[in-house]
Amino acid sequence: MDVMKTSKKIVERNGGNVSEIYFVACGGSLVDMYVSDFFVRSESAHITSGWYTANEFVHAAPKKLGSTSVVILCSHSGDTPETVAAAALARERGAQTVGLTYNKQAKLLEQSDYSFIYEWGDETRVHNNPMAIILDLTINLVDEVEGYAHIEEFRKGMGLIDTVVGNAEKQVEPRTAAFADKYQREPMFYILASGSSYGHAYGFAICSLMEMQWLDAAPIHSGEFFHGPFEVTDEDTPFIVVMGLGRTRELDERALAFLKTHAGKIEVVDAKELGLDMIDDSVNEYFNPILFYSVLSRYRYALSLRRGHDLDVRRYMGKVEY
């Protein structure tokens, strides 16, 4: 479906009244939604937002959920039981549901008023990946309901992001190999980020390192680093600092300055250095995670090669009862 047409239909069906947007998924699909939730919380004066893992949404649904709510759900397989159940609950409560999946026969589509079948596997066209589609839809919804001052700058950014990502992937290729060589035997990583990028610190920890490499990992919000976590800093503990553009970059810079003085193992992934400032300053912070997803995917791939641990190998997922 077309993002702009879908946003218009959703708003028209409710007579212009959209009071909440809920983002519901599991694992990597939930990670993809973080930036959209961050956008609504940051930019909307009238719409509230919620970011839910699907099973919690089913068991502890927000009381506000109802006819003026929009629930956006994503499942790569389209059959994630918790997400399908969340979509069914949302419809029972009268909300409009939007489902995203790669699977044209997905059960999620049966519970979706509107649906998007996204592209996958071609990382040079990131504007057609679920994160970008959900962000595009969310920003257009907010613009339809109350207006968004930087909608044109955002749309121009969507036209540029594939180029930015393609250039950045080439730029980091040698450093991902060096990273993998240096850190292939490390058992634990801390990943720091803030603002719209924090979702990808979380995602890189739980999906790329824990799920795909069976390594211990923990995301740390850069703003929380000095309120407890920095006490683990030493010469032997590896930190990955994901530095975004935008209003919270100062938080990342403060954490990095401390690490440069007190830590011995630091890898910096910087959106500014990777060319994201090609996109207008008024909106480029919302493109941070789209860039970081592709770039950090290069890091995890290089690490998997050095460790001899294929990214698709699982011990439990899809193999045992859980």
NUMAR-626974 format. One record per residue (C-alpha): residue in one letter; x, y, z. Coordinates in Angstrom, 2 decimals, padded with zeros to 5 digits, always signed. Layout:
% NUMAR-626974
<site r="A" east="X" north="Y" up="Z"/>
...
This chain:
% NUMAR-626974
<site r="M" east="+000.00" north="+000.00" up="+000.00"/>
<site r="D" east="+000.99" north="+003.61" up="-000.45"/>
<site r="V" east="+002.07" north="+005.28" up="+002.82"/>
<site r="M" east="+000.48" north="+008.67" up="+002.15"/>
<site r="K" east="-002.80" north="+007.16" up="+000.95"/>
<site r="T" east="-002.93" north="+004.85" up="+003.95"/>
<site r="S" east="-002.36" north="+007.66" up="+006.43"/>
<site r="K" east="-005.16" north="+009.68" up="+004.81"/>
<site r="K" east="-007.57" north="+006.71" up="+004.96"/>
<site r="I" east="-006.81" north="+006.08" up="+008.64"/>
<site r="V" east="-007.38" north="+009.70" up="+009.61"/>
<site r="E" east="-010.50" north="+010.09" up="+007.44"/>
<site r="R" east="-012.07" north="+006.97" up="+008.95"/>
<site r="N" east="-011.80" north="+008.54" up="+012.39"/>
<site r="G" east="-012.98" north="+011.94" up="+011.28"/>
<site r="G" east="-009.53" north="+013.36" up="+011.89"/>
<site r="N" east="-009.34" north="+012.02" up="+015.43"/>
<site r="V" east="-006.31" north="+009.84" up="+016.15"/>
<site r="S" east="-005.50" north="+009.95" up="+019.85"/>
<site r="E" east="-002.87" north="+007.20" up="+020.19"/>
<site r="I" east="-000.45" north="+005.26" up="+018.03"/>
<site r="Y" east="+000.77" north="+001.97" up="+019.47"/>
<site r="F" east="+003.79" north="+000.14" up="+018.06"/>
<site r="V" east="+003.59" north="-003.59" up="+018.74"/>
<site r="A" east="+005.98" north="-006.37" up="+017.76"/>
<site r="C" east="+008.68" north="-008.73" up="+019.09"/>
<site r="G" east="+012.47" north="-008.78" up="+018.86"/>
<site r="G" east="+013.98" north="-007.16" up="+015.79"/>
<site r="S" east="+010.60" north="-006.02" up="+014.50"/>
<site r="L" east="+010.01" north="-004.16" up="+017.77"/>
<site r="V" east="+013.46" north="-002.59" up="+017.47"/>
<site r="D" east="+012.48" north="-001.26" up="+014.04"/>
<site r="M" east="+009.59" north="+000.65" up="+015.66"/>
<site r="Y" east="+011.56" north="+002.49" up="+018.33"/>
<site r="V" east="+012.34" north="+005.53" up="+016.20"/>
<site r="S" east="+008.66" north="+006.00" up="+015.28"/>
<site r="D" east="+007.66" north="+005.93" up="+018.94"/>
<site r="F" east="+010.46" north="+008.41" up="+019.65"/>
<site r="F" east="+009.18" north="+010.69" up="+016.88"/>
<site r="V" east="+005.62" north="+010.78" up="+018.24"/>
<site r="R" east="+006.82" north="+011.47" up="+021.78"/>
<site r="S" east="+009.14" north="+014.20" up="+020.52"/>
<site r="E" east="+007.05" north="+015.94" up="+017.88"/>
<site r="S" east="+003.32" north="+015.42" up="+018.42"/>
<site r="A" east="+001.38" north="+017.83" up="+020.60"/>
<site r="H" east="-001.84" north="+015.79" up="+020.60"/>
<site r="I" east="-001.10" north="+012.12" up="+019.88"/>
<site r="T" east="+000.29" north="+009.83" up="+022.55"/>
<site r="S" east="+002.44" north="+006.81" up="+021.79"/>
<site r="G" east="+003.24" north="+003.38" up="+023.18"/>
<site r="W" east="+006.02" north="+000.91" up="+022.30"/>
<site r="Y" east="+005.03" north="-002.62" up="+023.34"/>
<site r="T" east="+006.42" north="-006.09" up="+023.07"/>
<site r="A" east="+003.44" north="-007.99" up="+021.71"/>
<site r="N" east="+002.82" north="-010.41" up="+024.56"/>
<site r="E" east="+002.77" north="-007.59" up="+027.10"/>
<site r="F" east="+000.29" north="-005.72" up="+024.90"/>
<site r="V" east="-001.97" north="-008.79" up="+024.97"/>
<site r="H" east="-001.70" north="-009.32" up="+028.74"/>
<site r="A" east="-001.61" north="-005.67" up="+029.84"/>
<site r="A" east="-003.25" north="-003.68" up="+027.07"/>
<site r="P" east="-003.46" north="+000.08" up="+027.60"/>
<site r="K" east="-006.83" north="+001.24" up="+028.90"/>
<site r="K" east="-006.92" north="+003.98" up="+026.24"/>
<site r="L" east="-006.92" north="+001.40" up="+023.44"/>
<site r="G" east="-010.09" north="+001.99" up="+021.41"/>
<site r="S" east="-011.70" north="+003.43" up="+018.32"/>
<site r="T" east="-009.38" north="+006.44" up="+018.04"/>
<site r="S" east="-006.25" north="+004.30" up="+018.39"/>
<site r="V" east="-004.00" north="+003.13" up="+015.58"/>
<site r="V" east="-002.00" north="-000.04" up="+016.25"/>
<site r="I" east="+000.96" north="-000.71" up="+013.96"/>
<site r="L" east="+002.24" north="-004.28" up="+014.10"/>
<site r="C" east="+005.18" north="-005.97" up="+012.43"/>
<site r="S" east="+006.28" north="-009.60" up="+012.11"/>
<site r="H" east="+008.83" north="-010.75" up="+009.56"/>
<site r="S" east="+007.22" north="-014.17" up="+009.23"/>
<site r="G" east="+003.79" north="-012.65" up="+009.69"/>
<site r="D" east="+002.87" north="-015.57" up="+011.93"/>
<site r="T" east="+004.45" north="-014.61" up="+015.26"/>
<site r="P" east="+001.69" north="-015.83" up="+017.63"/>
<site r="E" east="+002.03" north="-012.99" up="+020.12"/>
<site r="T" east="+001.83" north="-010.34" up="+017.40"/>
<site r="V" east="-001.15" north="-011.94" up="+015.66"/>
<site r="A" east="-002.93" north="-012.11" up="+019.04"/>
<site r="A" east="-002.12" north="-008.45" up="+019.70"/>
<site r="A" east="-003.61" north="-007.47" up="+016.35"/>
<site r="A" east="-006.78" north="-009.45" up="+017.08"/>
<site r="L" east="-007.12" north="-007.78" up="+020.48"/>
<site r="A" east="-006.65" north="-004.33" up="+018.96"/>
<site r="R" east="-009.43" north="-004.99" up="+016.46"/>
<site r="E" east="-011.72" north="-006.31" up="+019.19"/>
<site r="R" east="-011.22" north="-003.01" up="+021.00"/>
<site r="G" east="-012.14" north="-001.06" up="+017.87"/>
<site r="A" east="-008.68" north="+000.19" up="+016.92"/>
<site r="Q" east="-007.44" north="+000.42" up="+013.35"/>
<site r="T" east="-004.62" north="-002.03" up="+012.69"/>
<site r="V" east="-001.71" north="-001.80" up="+010.27"/>
<site r="G" east="+000.29" north="-004.99" up="+009.65"/>
<site r="L" east="+003.75" north="-005.25" up="+008.11"/>
<site r="T" east="+005.36" north="-008.50" up="+007.01"/>
<site r="Y" east="+007.52" north="-010.12" up="+004.37"/>
<site r="N" east="+005.04" north="-013.00" up="+003.96"/>
<site r="K" east="+002.11" north="-012.53" up="+001.58"/>
<site r="Q" east="+000.22" north="-015.42" up="+003.23"/>
<site r="A" east="+000.77" north="-014.20" up="+006.80"/>
<site r="K" east="-001.80" north="-014.69" up="+009.53"/>
<site r="L" east="-001.11" north="-011.12" up="+010.64"/>
<site r="L" east="-002.67" north="-009.83" up="+007.42"/>
<site r="E" east="-006.00" north="-011.43" up="+008.39"/>
<site r="Q" east="-006.07" north="-009.13" up="+011.44"/>
<site r="S" east="-004.88" north="-006.00" up="+009.62"/>
<site r="D" east="-007.13" north="-003.26" up="+008.26"/>
<site r="Y" east="-004.18" north="-002.02" up="+006.22"/>
<site r="S" east="-001.08" north="-003.96" up="+005.26"/>
<site r="F" east="+002.40" north="-003.54" up="+003.82"/>
<site r="I" east="+004.44" north="-006.35" up="+002.28"/>
<site r="Y" east="+007.98" north="-005.04" up="+002.60"/>
<site r="E" east="+011.16" north="-005.82" up="+000.71"/>
<site r="W" east="+013.95" north="-007.77" up="+002.34"/>
<site r="G" east="+017.50" north="-008.73" up="+001.48"/>
<site r="D" east="+018.40" north="-005.71" up="-000.65"/>
<site r="E" east="+020.13" north="-003.42" up="+001.83"/>
<site r="T" east="+020.72" north="-000.79" up="-000.84"/>
<site r="R" east="+016.98" north="+000.02" up="-000.82"/>
<site r="V" east="+016.49" north="+000.67" up="+002.87"/>
<site r="H" east="+013.57" north="+003.04" up="+002.30"/>
<site r="N" east="+011.50" north="-000.10" up="+001.56"/>
<site r="N" east="+012.48" north="-001.90" up="+004.77"/>
<site r="P" east="+009.98" north="-002.06" up="+007.66"/>
<site r="M" east="+011.69" north="+000.54" up="+009.84"/>
<site r="A" east="+011.56" north="+003.16" up="+007.10"/>
<site r="I" east="+007.98" north="+002.30" up="+006.10"/>
<site r="I" east="+006.74" north="+002.52" up="+009.71"/>
<site r="L" east="+008.54" north="+005.83" up="+010.27"/>
<site r="D" east="+007.19" north="+007.23" up="+007.00"/>
<site r="L" east="+003.64" north="+006.15" up="+007.90"/>
<site r="T" east="+003.92" north="+007.57" up="+011.42"/>
<site r="I" east="+005.19" north="+010.95" up="+010.30"/>
<site r="N" east="+002.48" north="+011.19" up="+007.65"/>
<site r="L" east="-000.17" north="+010.29" up="+010.24"/>
<site r="V" east="+001.03" north="+013.05" up="+012.55"/>
<site r="D" east="+001.15" north="+015.47" up="+009.62"/>
<site r="E" east="-002.42" north="+014.56" up="+008.61"/>
<site r="V" east="-003.78" north="+015.05" up="+012.14"/>
<site r="E" east="-001.95" north="+018.16" up="+013.28"/>
<site r="G" east="+000.68" north="+019.09" up="+010.73"/>
<site r="Y" east="+004.42" north="+018.56" up="+010.88"/>
<site r="A" east="+006.59" north="+021.57" up="+010.12"/>
<site r="H" east="+009.41" north="+019.56" up="+008.55"/>
<site r="I" east="+007.42" north="+017.10" up="+006.42"/>
<site r="E" east="+009.08" north="+018.23" up="+003.18"/>
<site r="E" east="+012.57" north="+017.95" up="+004.67"/>
<site r="F" east="+011.68" north="+014.44" up="+005.85"/>
<site r="R" east="+010.47" north="+013.41" up="+002.40"/>
<site r="K" east="+013.68" north="+014.72" up="+000.86"/>
<site r="G" east="+015.59" north="+012.70" up="+003.46"/>
<site r="M" east="+013.74" north="+009.54" up="+002.41"/>
<site r="G" east="+014.95" north="+010.21" up="-001.10"/>
<site r="L" east="+018.56" north="+010.46" up="+000.09"/>
<site r="I" east="+018.84" north="+007.73" up="+002.71"/>
<site r="D" east="+019.65" north="+004.89" up="+000.29"/>
<site r="T" east="+022.62" north="+006.87" up="-001.00"/>
<site r="V" east="+023.80" north="+007.69" up="+002.53"/>
<site r="V" east="+023.59" north="+004.04" up="+003.59"/>
<site r="G" east="+025.31" north="+002.74" up="+000.47"/>
<site r="N" east="+028.23" north="+005.13" up="+000.95"/>
<site r="A" east="+028.49" north="+004.33" up="+004.66"/>
<site r="E" east="+028.57" north="+000.57" up="+004.09"/>
<site r="K" east="+031.54" north="+000.95" up="+001.76"/>
<site r="Q" east="+033.23" north="+003.32" up="+004.21"/>
<site r="V" east="+033.04" north="+000.92" up="+007.17"/>
<site r="E" east="+034.05" north="-002.26" up="+005.35"/>
<site r="P" east="+037.75" north="-002.16" up="+006.38"/>
<site r="R" east="+037.00" north="-001.13" up="+009.95"/>
<site r="T" east="+034.44" north="-003.93" up="+010.45"/>
<site r="A" east="+037.16" north="-006.43" up="+009.52"/>
<site r="A" east="+039.57" north="-004.77" up="+011.97"/>
<site r="F" east="+036.88" north="-004.79" up="+014.67"/>
<site r="A" east="+036.24" north="-008.50" up="+014.16"/>
<site r="D" east="+039.95" north="-009.30" up="+014.28"/>
<site r="K" east="+040.37" north="-007.36" up="+017.51"/>
<site r="Y" east="+037.25" north="-008.48" up="+019.36"/>
<site r="Q" east="+036.55" north="-012.00" up="+018.07"/>
<site r="R" east="+037.33" north="-013.58" up="+021.46"/>
<site r="E" east="+035.46" north="-011.09" up="+023.63"/>
<site r="P" east="+032.58" north="-012.66" up="+025.58"/>
<site r="M" east="+030.74" north="-009.44" up="+026.49"/>
<site r="F" east="+029.93" north="-006.07" up="+024.91"/>
<site r="Y" east="+028.24" north="-002.87" up="+026.12"/>
<site r="I" east="+026.51" north="-000.73" up="+023.49"/>
<site r="L" east="+025.85" north="+002.96" up="+024.19"/>
<site r="A" east="+023.40" north="+005.22" up="+022.34"/>
<site r="S" east="+020.72" north="+007.83" up="+022.97"/>
<site r="G" east="+017.67" north="+009.46" up="+021.40"/>
<site r="S" east="+016.31" north="+007.83" up="+018.28"/>
<site r="S" east="+019.38" north="+005.58" up="+018.12"/>
<site r="Y" east="+018.86" north="+003.86" up="+021.46"/>
<site r="G" east="+016.54" north="+001.28" up="+019.93"/>
<site r="H" east="+019.41" north="+000.03" up="+017.83"/>
<site r="A" east="+021.76" north="-000.24" up="+020.78"/>
<site r="Y" east="+019.07" north="-002.50" up="+022.27"/>
<site r="G" east="+018.60" north="-004.35" up="+018.98"/>
<site r="F" east="+022.30" north="-004.90" up="+018.35"/>
<site r="A" east="+022.63" north="-006.31" up="+021.86"/>
<site r="I" east="+019.66" north="-008.69" up="+021.94"/>
<site r="C" east="+019.50" north="-009.71" up="+018.29"/>
<site r="S" east="+022.92" north="-009.36" up="+016.67"/>
<site r="L" east="+025.10" north="-010.38" up="+019.63"/>
<site r="M" east="+022.91" north="-012.47" up="+021.94"/>
<site r="E" east="+020.67" north="-014.23" up="+019.41"/>
<site r="M" east="+022.99" north="-014.46" up="+016.42"/>
<site r="Q" east="+026.36" north="-014.84" up="+018.14"/>
<site r="W" east="+025.46" north="-016.26" up="+021.59"/>
<site r="L" east="+027.46" north="-013.48" up="+023.27"/>
<site r="D" east="+026.63" north="-011.58" up="+026.43"/>
<site r="A" east="+025.64" north="-008.00" up="+025.65"/>
<site r="A" east="+023.82" north="-005.08" up="+027.22"/>
<site r="P" east="+022.53" north="-001.79" up="+025.81"/>
<site r="I" east="+023.13" north="+001.32" up="+027.89"/>
<site r="H" east="+021.44" north="+004.65" up="+027.31"/>
<site r="S" east="+024.18" north="+007.28" up="+027.11"/>
<site r="G" east="+022.17" north="+009.50" up="+029.43"/>
<site r="E" east="+022.13" north="+006.76" up="+032.07"/>
<site r="F" east="+025.79" north="+005.85" up="+031.75"/>
<site r="F" east="+026.89" north="+008.14" up="+034.57"/>
<site r="H" east="+024.12" north="+006.95" up="+036.89"/>
<site r="G" east="+025.56" north="+003.52" up="+037.59"/>
<site r="P" east="+026.84" north="+001.68" up="+034.50"/>
<site r="F" east="+030.12" north="+003.59" up="+034.14"/>
<site r="E" east="+031.46" north="+001.81" up="+037.23"/>
<site r="V" east="+032.22" north="-001.27" up="+035.07"/>
<site r="T" east="+034.60" north="+000.75" up="+032.86"/>
<site r="D" east="+038.15" north="-000.56" up="+032.70"/>
<site r="E" east="+040.90" north="-001.32" up="+030.21"/>
<site r="D" east="+039.52" north="-004.77" up="+029.36"/>
<site r="T" east="+035.78" north="-004.12" up="+028.85"/>
<site r="P" east="+034.68" north="-003.42" up="+025.25"/>
<site r="F" east="+032.26" north="-000.58" up="+024.51"/>
<site r="I" east="+030.55" north="+000.23" up="+021.22"/>
<site r="V" east="+029.43" north="+003.87" up="+021.11"/>
<site r="V" east="+026.70" north="+004.54" up="+018.57"/>
<site r="M" east="+026.76" north="+008.31" up="+018.04"/>
<site r="G" east="+023.73" north="+009.79" up="+016.33"/>
<site r="L" east="+022.98" north="+013.20" up="+014.95"/>
<site r="G" east="+020.35" north="+015.36" up="+016.59"/>
<site r="R" east="+019.36" north="+016.78" up="+019.95"/>
<site r="T" east="+020.86" north="+014.04" up="+022.15"/>
<site r="R" east="+024.27" north="+013.80" up="+020.49"/>
<site r="E" east="+025.74" north="+015.70" up="+023.45"/>
<site r="L" east="+024.89" north="+012.70" up="+025.67"/>
<site r="D" east="+026.91" north="+010.38" up="+023.44"/>
<site r="E" east="+029.83" north="+012.82" up="+023.29"/>
<site r="R" east="+029.96" north="+013.04" up="+027.08"/>
<site r="A" east="+030.05" north="+009.24" up="+027.43"/>
<site r="L" east="+032.73" north="+008.93" up="+024.76"/>
<site r="A" east="+034.92" north="+011.56" up="+026.41"/>
<site r="F" east="+034.86" north="+009.56" up="+029.64"/>
<site r="L" east="+035.62" north="+006.29" up="+027.86"/>
<site r="K" east="+038.58" north="+007.79" up="+026.03"/>
<site r="T" east="+040.10" north="+008.60" up="+029.42"/>
<site r="H" east="+039.22" north="+005.45" up="+031.35"/>
<site r="A" east="+038.52" north="+002.59" up="+028.88"/>
<site r="G" east="+040.87" north="+000.61" up="+026.69"/>
<site r="K" east="+038.50" north="-000.95" up="+024.15"/>
<site r="I" east="+036.20" north="+001.46" up="+022.31"/>
<site r="E" east="+034.56" north="+001.20" up="+018.89"/>
<site r="V" east="+032.80" north="+004.36" up="+017.66"/>
<site r="V" east="+030.10" north="+004.29" up="+014.98"/>
<site r="D" east="+029.34" north="+007.94" up="+014.18"/>
<site r="A" east="+026.44" north="+009.03" up="+011.97"/>
<site r="K" east="+028.09" north="+012.37" up="+011.24"/>
<site r="E" east="+031.30" north="+010.78" up="+010.02"/>
<site r="L" east="+029.25" north="+008.35" up="+007.93"/>
<site r="G" east="+027.53" north="+011.15" up="+006.02"/>
<site r="L" east="+024.08" north="+011.41" up="+007.59"/>
<site r="D" east="+024.48" north="+015.19" up="+007.70"/>
<site r="M" east="+023.66" north="+015.06" up="+003.97"/>
<site r="I" east="+020.06" north="+015.06" up="+005.25"/>
<site r="D" east="+018.64" north="+018.29" up="+006.69"/>
<site r="D" east="+019.41" north="+018.99" up="+010.35"/>
<site r="S" east="+015.71" north="+019.40" up="+011.15"/>
<site r="V" east="+015.02" north="+015.70" up="+010.51"/>
<site r="N" east="+018.28" north="+013.77" up="+010.25"/>
<site r="E" east="+018.06" north="+012.41" up="+013.80"/>
<site r="Y" east="+015.10" north="+010.28" up="+012.69"/>
<site r="F" east="+017.28" north="+008.61" up="+010.06"/>
<site r="N" east="+019.97" north="+007.59" up="+012.59"/>
<site r="P" east="+018.63" north="+004.07" up="+013.17"/>
<site r="I" east="+018.04" north="+003.39" up="+009.47"/>
<site r="L" east="+021.72" north="+004.10" up="+008.88"/>
<site r="F" east="+022.87" north="+002.25" up="+012.00"/>
<site r="Y" east="+020.90" north="-000.89" up="+011.17"/>
<site r="S" east="+022.74" north="-001.36" up="+007.89"/>
<site r="V" east="+026.15" north="-000.36" up="+009.24"/>
<site r="L" east="+025.92" north="-002.50" up="+012.38"/>
<site r="S" east="+024.78" north="-005.41" up="+010.24"/>
<site r="R" east="+028.19" north="-005.19" up="+008.57"/>
<site r="Y" east="+029.85" north="-005.34" up="+011.98"/>
<site r="R" east="+027.91" north="-008.43" up="+013.04"/>
<site r="Y" east="+028.62" north="-010.17" up="+009.73"/>
<site r="A" east="+032.37" north="-009.52" up="+010.00"/>
<site r="L" east="+032.35" north="-010.76" up="+013.59"/>
<site r="S" east="+030.46" north="-013.91" up="+012.61"/>
<site r="L" east="+033.07" north="-014.72" up="+009.97"/>
<site r="R" east="+036.01" north="-014.31" up="+012.37"/>
<site r="R" east="+034.28" north="-016.34" up="+015.07"/>
<site r="G" east="+033.13" north="-019.05" up="+012.67"/>
<site r="H" east="+029.59" north="-018.69" up="+013.99"/>
<site r="D" east="+026.99" north="-018.38" up="+011.24"/>
<site r="L" east="+024.37" north="-015.69" up="+011.83"/>
<site r="D" east="+021.52" north="-018.12" up="+011.15"/>
<site r="V" east="+022.50" north="-020.80" up="+013.70"/>
<site r="R" east="+020.10" north="-021.16" up="+016.66"/>
<site r="R" east="+020.05" north="-023.39" up="+019.75"/>
<site r="Y" east="+016.49" north="-022.78" up="+020.84"/>
<site r="M" east="+014.58" north="-020.47" up="+018.48"/>
<site r="G" east="+012.25" north="-022.57" up="+016.40"/>
<site r="K" east="+013.88" north="-025.75" up="+017.73"/>
<site r="V" east="+012.33" north="-026.40" up="+021.16"/>
<site r="E" east="+009.11" north="-025.66" up="+023.03"/>
<site r="Y" east="+009.02" north="-022.22" up="+024.65"/>
